[in-house]
Amino acid sequence: MACEQAAQWPQEIAVSVNVSPAQLKNRKLTDIIRQTLQGTGLPAHRLEIEITENVLIDNVEFKSSVLNDIRNIGCRISIDDFGTGYSSLSYLWKFPFDKIKIDRSFVQGLSDPTAREIIQAIVSIAAIRSMVIIVEGVETEEQFQIVKAMGCTQAQGYLLGRPCPIVQHEFA
């Protein structure tokens, strides 16, 4: 359904879809994505697959293969809520991520110098790996200015827009 709706949006707008651990274990996931893109007419580059770190804990080789297959279709891949759960820098090396989504807990803790240092370290690693950084949970202008100054290129949170049904959003 998300791909069907996104196919009707302006060409510069992509859609992100969360993939669960069970879905990532499905050997037919790549075929399902390919068929969905064909059936909806959504170009692959406009689909971003989001996974959380905990999905990657076991069966690393298989999951890496699946994610590489998805990327070879032309879809982008993001690691969501990075910095929580079972964070491992090896994920950034072993998996074909295009984007790192830094968990909102770091933004909420920006008054702590350690949270800022962690965000800065993730931004630096992402730059080396040519990955996009998105910071989740930006709720104030001050937070936005701080993460922007740190090199974060994208942000999401209540400051920028609240979740709403697609019918309420107008594309200009």
Buried (B, 14 or more C-beta within 10 A) or exposed (E): EBBEEBBEBEEEEBBBBBBEBEBBBEEEBBEEBBEBBEEBEBBBEBBBBBBBBEBBEEEEEEBBEBBEBBBEBEBBBBBBBBBBBEBEEEBBEBBEBBBBBBBBEBBBBBEEEEBBEBBBEBBEBBEEEEBBBBBBBBBEEEBBEBBBEBBBBBBBBEBEEEEEEEEEEEEE
